[in-house]
């Protein structure tokens, strides 16, 4: 792990940099919940919101390209 990542806690996960929402599946679903984030610049806040959303069963997240924290290592760690 030390050769792959600068900072780790004994765990490594490979993720897609821009996962896509399956809009077709959402349309066919009886219930769907999409979380829209806007203006969140603190990566720790973004990570906490994503973790809470995952626990609550959200189906997708919309994150703007500007005025938003990068979905980088800090967000993933939180």
N, C-alpha and C positions, 0 to 999 in steps of 0.2 A: 504494500500500500504506500509506503514511503516513496517509492519510485514513480507512482502514478499521481499522487495528490500531495500538495504542500501541507495541508492540515486535514486530519481525519481523527475519528474516535474509534478506530478499529473496524469501521464499516465503510463500504463503498457501494454506491448505486449508480448505474448508468441510466441516464434519462434523456429524452428527446429535448432539444432546445426550444422547439415550438410545437408542442402537441396540438392537435387539431380537435375541435369539438365535432362530434358526429351529429350534425343538425338533423339529418334524416331520422336517426334513432330518437332524438328528442321530440321530433314532431309526432312520431308514432306512439310515444309514451303517454300514459294517462296522467302522469305527474312528472314534471321536470323542474329543477331548480338551478338557475345559472347565476353566479355571483359576479357582479360588475364592480371593479375597483377603479377609483379615479383619484388622482392626486396623492397617492400614498408614496412618499419618498423615503421612508425609513424601512430598510429591508427586514428588520426584526418585526415590525408591525405587519408587513406583508406576509412573512412566514407564519406568524401567529394566526392571522386571519385564514390563510390557506389551510393550516392544520385544523383549525376549528371547523372550517367548511367541509373538509374531508370527513371529519368525525360526524358531521351532521348529514352527510350523504349528498352533497351538491354534485351536479352532473357536469359542470363546466365553469370556467373562470374567464372573464374578459378583462384584459389588462391593456391600457393605452400605451402606445409607443413613446409618448412624451409625458413629462411630469409624473413619472412613475419610477419606483426603484427597479433596478435590474433584477431579474430572477436568477441571481448568481449563488455563489457558495453560502453566503450569510442566510439568504432566504431558505435554501435547502437544509442548512444546519438547524435553523429554528424549527 
